[in-house]
Amino acid sequence: MTEQTFAERVSRWYEENARDLPWRKPGTSPWAILVSEVMLQQTPVVRVVPAWEAWLARWPVPAALAAESPADAIRMWGRLGYPRRAVRLYECAVALVERHAGEVPERLDQLLALPGVGTYTARAVAAFAYGQRHPVVDTNVRRVVARAVAGEPDAGPTTRPSDLVATEELLPVEPAAAALASAAFMELGAVVCTARSPRCAVCPVERVCAWRAAGQQAPTGPTRRPQRYAGTDRQVRGLLLAVLREATGPVARLRLDQVWADDVQRSRALAALVTDGLVEPVGEASYRLVGDGPAHLPI
């Protein structure tokens, strides 16, 4: 098996089997691709699609979002979860206007310098928006490479420099072909080479997969358990944020106290929202979404 052949096989499969997702359509702007990549972090595709379409309908370019407030972004984010991403997108839009005339830059170093844009997102935008040759490595890609190339049942919990190197070695030299392969590796891990129920019989590289050849050994490390949500601080933060999103002005602390019975946990969750830059105090006993206009009497 040559590295080029591996990429070609997966890319050919992708061209015939890729899911029809709106941000993959020809002509999708770099801004729209950036928004999709941020929304897709820790959120299923089925929930992202309508949110992405609504977001781009309201803010089709960075300048449109930068002209509003972080509170507007938080409200528009709705219940996608991890709402700090909404504030990061707002901050990113402001930076794009201030530094790049409202355009998403092509250079990787400039992408990495944007607020909230990390190693994965910067490389994803460079590859998928501009057709550049970069290793785009998420959990799905790491699993594909670990299994098919290294013969391991799974990759580690985080992306390491060695993962970027191993993935880059699989990419074709030609940038456009490399960008296609990056999307193909990701799709293969998402829908075929899945963590729990891999569909090896329909995998385009099943015959050359090192893990398959070794008998598909089970993972040796501890199995990751789904995170509990009910009763956690995360749930309480979500309940508090829901009240603040629906309000048209500052909300009295007494009203927020009705959201959750445990005083200690509720206070801790509210303090975390302030620390995360999602909520700000107004006066001594009310709160609002960050940047949500001038203060007036709380409701």
Buried (B, 14 or more C-beta within 10 A) or exposed (E): EEEBEBBBBBBEBBEEBBEEBBBBEEEBBBBBBBBBBBBBBEBEBEBBBEBBEEBBEEBEBBBBBBEBBBBBBBBBBBEBBBBBBBBBBBBBBBBBBEEBEBBBBBEBEBBBEBBBBEBBBBBBBBBBBBBBBBBBBBBBBBBBBBBBBEBBBBBEEEBEEEBBEBBBEBBBEEBEBBBBBBBBBBBBBBBBBEBEEBEBEEBBBBEBBBBBEEEEEEEEEEEEEEEEEEEEEBBBBBBBBEBBBEBEBBBBBEBBEEBBEEEEBBBEBBEBBEEBBBBBEBEEEBBBBBBBEEEEEBE
